Amino acid sequence: MSLTPIGEPRQKITTATLRDKKLRHEPITCLTAYDYASARLVDEAGIDIILVGDSLAMTMLGYENTLSVTVDEMLHHTRAARRGVKHGMLIADMPYGSYHVSTDEAVRNAARFVKEGGAEAVKMEGGEKRSDLIRRVIDAEIPVAGHIGLTPQSVNVMGGYKVQGKSLSAIEQLMKDAVALDRAGVACIYLEGIPREVGAMITAEVETPTIGIGAGPECDGQVLVFHDILNLTFGPAAKFVRRYEDVGAVISNAVQAFRADVISHQYPSDAESYHLPKDTQAALDTVLDRKRSMRR
């Protein structure tokens, strides 16, 4: 396995790159990003896929779940992320309702993410039942990433965020879903919230690269939410989340320190202030002295 050292020239990641990585058993890296700054940082760190996930509904917009975010909101964030990505592959989530009504509407909305958002692929939840629709989107020259297992847009049907694929019948259906997406020609398949053993089975069964989030280390790649790895979220984290830095605490401490400095008149200091040129100050002093003398 070869890794490109950070700082060296990188090749653009494409759907073909992902396939090659699976064949070479080279892990695929993926993180979410929702704006220019986060997308640029993630891209420059060498991440393969930048995912503008509908998780921004919670992390950026404060919604209770992913169901409320709209196409226009997703496009806004996709455009922002696009400006920060040069090397990674930019994938945008299609939000709930944007591909559920009709095939024609799904294609139109997917095209908007490519034309208006600059996405290089769109992600759609669902397996076997969505395979025909996904084929139609791919036929429109739009790469699609599949997503099966725990699909957050189906949270009400599933009765909550529960691990999927724990029974033999559920495993069988997940395998059918994965094979259907594989045959449809998706660029990659996101596997979320399933037992490690099932993630390994699916990864071995399909030619399409699999990207896991709570699906075990045997997947071809892994994805986590940007805000989760930095502890920029509120409340408990899922079992599969690993905190790499406590940026939330760093931000909170910085904000509190700023507030304290302002209240105590320690900010801004003289060194952090601009000053008049000496000749201008002298002229101003003369004017002010003249005005003061006139008041006497």
C-alpha positions as CSV (number, residue, x, y, z in Angstrom):
1,M,0.0,0.0,0.0
2,S,1.3,3.4,-1.0
3,L,0.3,6.7,0.6
4,T,1.0,10.1,-0.9
5,P,2.9,12.2,1.8
6,I,1.0,15.3,2.8
7,G,2.4,18.3,0.9
8,E,3.3,16.4,-2.2
9,P,1.4,16.9,-5.5
10,R,-1.8,14.9,-5.5
11,Q,-3.8,13.4,-8.3
12,K,-7.5,14.3,-8.6
13,I,-9.7,11.7,-7.0
14,T,-12.4,10.3,-9.4
15,T,-14.8,7.4,-9.5
16,A,-12.0,5.4,-11.3
17,T,-9.6,6.3,-8.5
18,L,-12.0,4.7,-5.9
19,R,-12.2,1.5,-7.9
20,D,-8.4,1.4,-8.2
21,K,-8.0,1.8,-4.5
22,K,-10.3,-1.1,-3.8
23,L,-8.3,-3.3,-6.2
24,R,-5.1,-2.2,-4.6
25,H,-6.5,-2.7,-1.1
26,E,-5.7,0.9,-0.3
27,P,-8.1,2.4,2.2
28,I,-10.4,5.2,1.1
29,T,-10.7,8.2,3.4
30,C,-13.9,10.3,3.7
31,L,-15.0,13.2,5.9
32,T,-18.0,15.5,5.8
33,A,-17.5,19.2,5.2
34,Y,-20.2,21.8,4.8
35,D,-18.4,25.1,4.0
36,Y,-15.3,26.6,2.3
37,A,-13.1,26.5,5.4
38,S,-13.8,23.0,6.5
39,A,-13.7,21.6,3.0
40,R,-10.4,23.3,2.3
41,L,-8.8,22.0,5.5
42,V,-10.1,18.4,4.9
43,D,-9.0,18.5,1.2
44,E,-5.6,19.8,2.0
45,A,-5.1,17.1,4.7
46,G,-5.3,14.5,1.9
47,I,-8.8,13.1,2.4
48,D,-10.1,11.3,-0.7
49,I,-13.8,12.1,-0.5
50,I,-15.4,15.3,0.8
51,L,-19.0,14.5,1.6
52,V,-21.5,17.4,1.9
53,G,-23.8,15.3,4.0
54,D,-27.3,16.0,5.0
55,S,-26.0,15.7,8.5
56,L,-25.5,19.4,8.1
57,A,-29.1,19.7,9.0
58,M,-28.1,19.1,12.6
59,T,-24.5,20.2,12.7
60,M,-24.9,23.5,10.8
61,L,-28.6,24.4,10.9
62,G,-29.7,23.0,14.2
63,Y,-32.5,20.8,12.9
64,E,-33.6,17.8,15.0
65,N,-32.8,15.3,12.2
66,T,-31.9,15.2,8.5
67,L,-35.5,15.2,7.2
68,S,-36.0,19.0,7.4
69,V,-33.1,20.1,5.2
70,T,-34.0,21.3,1.7
71,V,-32.4,21.1,-1.7
72,D,-31.6,24.8,-1.7
73,E,-30.0,24.6,1.7
74,M,-27.9,21.6,0.6
75,L,-26.9,23.4,-2.6
76,H,-25.8,26.5,-0.6
77,H,-23.4,24.4,1.4
78,T,-22.3,22.3,-1.6
79,R,-21.3,25.4,-3.5
80,A,-19.3,26.7,-0.5
81,A,-17.5,23.3,-0.1
82,R,-16.8,23.2,-3.8
83,R,-14.7,26.3,-3.6
84,G,-12.4,24.7,-1.0
85,V,-11.9,21.3,-2.7
86,K,-9.2,20.9,-5.4
87,H,-8.1,17.3,-5.2
88,G,-10.7,15.2,-3.4
89,M,-13.9,14.0,-4.9
90,L,-16.9,16.1,-3.8
91,I,-20.1,14.1,-3.1
92,A,-23.4,15.8,-2.1
93,D,-26.2,14.2,-0.3
94,M,-29.6,14.4,-1.9
95,P,-32.0,15.4,0.9
96,Y,-35.2,13.6,1.9
97,G,-38.0,14.3,-0.7
98,S,-35.6,15.3,-3.5
99,Y,-35.7,11.8,-5.1
100,H,-38.7,10.2,-3.6
101,V,-41.6,11.6,-5.7
102,S,-40.6,10.6,-9.2
103,T,-37.7,9.6,-11.4
104,D,-37.8,12.7,-13.4
105,E,-37.7,14.9,-10.4
106,A,-34.8,12.9,-9.0
107,V,-32.8,13.4,-12.2
108,R,-33.6,17.2,-12.2
109,N,-32.5,17.6,-8.6
110,A,-29.4,15.5,-9.1
111,A,-28.5,17.6,-12.1
112,R,-28.8,20.8,-9.9
113,F,-26.2,19.4,-7.5
114,V,-23.8,18.9,-10.5
115,K,-24.6,22.2,-12.4
116,E,-25.2,24.6,-9.5
117,G,-23.4,22.9,-6.6
118,G,-20.3,21.6,-8.4
119,A,-20.7,18.1,-7.0
120,E,-19.0,15.3,-8.7
121,A,-21.5,12.7,-7.5
122,V,-24.7,12.6,-5.5
123,K,-25.6,10.2,-2.6
124,M,-28.9,8.5,-2.3
125,E,-30.2,6.3,0.4
126,G,-31.8,2.9,-0.4
127,G,-30.9,-0.3,-2.0
128,E,-32.8,-2.8,-4.2
129,K,-36.0,-0.6,-4.3
130,R,-34.0,2.4,-5.5
131,S,-31.8,0.6,-8.0
132,D,-33.9,1.5,-11.1
133,L,-34.0,5.1,-10.1
134,I,-30.3,5.2,-9.5
135,R,-29.7,3.7,-12.9
136,R,-31.7,6.5,-14.5
137,V,-29.6,9.1,-12.7
138,I,-26.4,7.4,-13.8
139,D,-27.8,7.3,-17.3
140,A,-28.0,11.1,-17.1
141,E,-24.2,11.1,-16.7
142,I,-24.4,11.7,-12.9
143,P,-22.3,9.4,-10.7
144,V,-24.2,8.1,-7.7
145,A,-23.1,6.9,-4.3
146,G,-25.4,4.4,-2.6
147,H,-26.2,4.2,1.1
148,I,-27.6,1.2,2.9
149,G,-27.9,-0.1,6.4
150,L,-28.9,2.5,8.9
151,T,-30.3,5.2,6.5
152,P,-31.1,8.3,8.5
153,Q,-33.8,9.5,6.1
154,S,-35.8,6.4,7.1
155,V,-35.5,7.1,10.8
156,N,-39.3,7.2,11.3
157,V,-39.8,3.9,9.5
158,M,-36.9,2.2,11.4
159,G,-38.2,3.5,14.7
160,G,-35.0,5.3,15.6
161,Y,-31.3,5.1,14.9
162,K,-30.8,1.4,15.3
163,V,-28.2,-1.0,14.1
164,Q,-29.4,-2.8,11.0
165,G,-28.7,-6.3,9.7
166,K,-28.8,-8.2,13.0
167,S,-31.1,-11.1,11.8
168,L,-30.6,-13.6,9.0
169,S,-33.4,-12.1,7.0
170,A,-32.1,-8.5,7.5
171,I,-28.6,-9.7,6.4
172,E,-30.1,-11.3,3.3
173,Q,-31.9,-8.1,2.4
174,L,-28.7,-6.0,2.9
175,M,-26.8,-8.3,0.6
176,K,-29.5,-8.0,-2.0
177,D,-29.4,-4.2,-1.6
178,A,-25.6,-4.1,-2.0
179,V,-25.7,-6.4,-5.1
180,A,-28.4,-4.3,-6.7
181,L,-26.4,-1.1,-6.2
182,D,-23.3,-2.8,-7.5
183,R,-25.1,-3.9,-10.6
184,A,-26.6,-0.4,-11.0
185,G,-23.1,1.0,-11.3
186,V,-22.8,3.2,-8.3
187,A,-19.4,4.9,-7.6
188,C,-19.3,3.6,-4.0
189,I,-21.6,2.2,-1.3
190,Y,-21.9,3.7,2.1
191,L,-22.6,1.1,4.8
192,E,-23.9,2.6,8.0
193,G,-24.7,1.1,11.4
194,I,-24.4,-2.6,10.6
195,P,-22.4,-5.4,12.3
196,R,-18.8,-5.7,11.4
197,E,-19.3,-9.2,10.0
198,V,-22.0,-8.0,7.6
199,G,-19.8,-5.1,6.4
200,A,-17.1,-7.6,5.7
201,M,-19.4,-9.9,3.8
202,I,-20.8,-7.0,1.6
203,T,-17.3,-5.7,0.9
204,A,-16.1,-9.1,-0.3
205,E,-19.2,-9.6,-2.4
206,V,-19.3,-6.5,-4.5
207,E,-16.9,-4.9,-6.9
208,T,-18.0,-1.4,-5.8
209,P,-15.9,0.2,-3.1
210,T,-17.6,0.3,0.3
211,I,-17.3,3.1,2.8
212,G,-18.2,2.3,6.3
213,I,-19.6,4.4,9.2
214,G,-20.1,2.1,12.0
215,A,-19.7,-1.0,9.7
216,G,-16.4,-2.4,10.8
217,P,-12.8,-2.1,9.6
218,E,-13.1,-4.5,6.7
219,C,-14.9,-1.9,4.5
220,D,-12.8,-0.4,1.7
221,G,-13.0,3.0,3.3
222,Q,-14.2,4.9,6.3
223,V,-16.2,8.1,6.8
224,L,-16.9,10.2,9.9
225,V,-18.6,13.5,10.5
226,F,-16.2,16.5,10.7
227,H,-17.9,17.9,13.7
228,D,-17.8,14.5,15.5
229,I,-14.1,13.9,15.2
230,L,-13.5,17.5,16.6
231,N,-16.2,17.3,19.3
232,L,-18.1,20.2,17.9
233,T,-21.4,18.5,18.6
234,F,-23.8,18.7,21.5
235,G,-24.9,15.5,23.3
236,P,-23.6,11.9,23.3
237,A,-21.8,10.4,20.3
238,A,-22.5,7.1,18.5
239,K,-20.4,4.1,19.4
240,F,-18.3,4.3,16.2
241,V,-17.3,7.9,16.7
242,R,-13.7,8.6,17.7
243,R,-12.8,12.0,19.0
244,Y,-9.5,13.2,17.6
245,E,-9.5,16.7,19.2
246,D,-11.7,18.6,21.6
247,V,-12.1,21.6,19.4
248,G,-15.4,22.4,21.1
249,A,-13.6,23.1,24.3
250,V,-10.9,25.1,22.6
251,I,-13.5,27.3,21.0
252,S,-15.5,27.7,24.2
253,N,-12.3,28.7,26.1
254,A,-11.3,31.2,23.4
255,V,-14.7,32.9,23.4
256,Q,-14.8,33.1,27.2
257,A,-11.3,34.6,27.2
258,F,-12.3,37.2,24.6
259,R,-15.4,38.1,26.6
260,A,-13.3,38.5,29.8
261,D,-10.7,40.7,28.1
262,V,-13.4,43.0,26.7
263,I,-15.2,43.4,30.0
264,S,-11.9,44.1,31.8
265,H,-10.7,46.5,29.1
266,Q,-7.7,44.4,28.3
267,Y,-8.8,44.1,24.7
268,P,-7.8,45.8,22.4
269,S,-4.4,46.8,23.7
270,D,-2.4,49.7,22.3
271,A,-0.4,47.3,20.2
272,E,-3.7,46.0,18.6
273,S,-4.8,49.6,17.8
274,Y,-4.1,51.8,14.8
275,H,-2.4,55.2,15.2
276,L,-2.4,58.4,13.3
277,P,0.8,59.4,11.5
278,K,2.9,61.8,13.5
279,D,2.4,64.7,11.2
280,T,-1.4,64.2,11.2
281,Q,-1.4,63.9,15.0
282,A,0.5,67.1,15.3
283,A,-1.9,68.9,12.9
284,L,-4.9,67.5,14.8
285,D,-3.4,68.6,18.2
286,T,-3.0,72.1,16.8
287,V,-6.7,72.2,15.6
288,L,-7.9,70.9,19.0
289,D,-5.8,73.4,20.9
290,R,-7.2,76.2,18.8
291,K,-10.8,75.0,19.5
292,R,-10.1,74.7,23.2
293,S,-8.6,78.3,23.3
294,M,-11.7,79.6,21.6
295,R,-14.0,78.2,24.3
296,R,-12.1,80.0,27.1
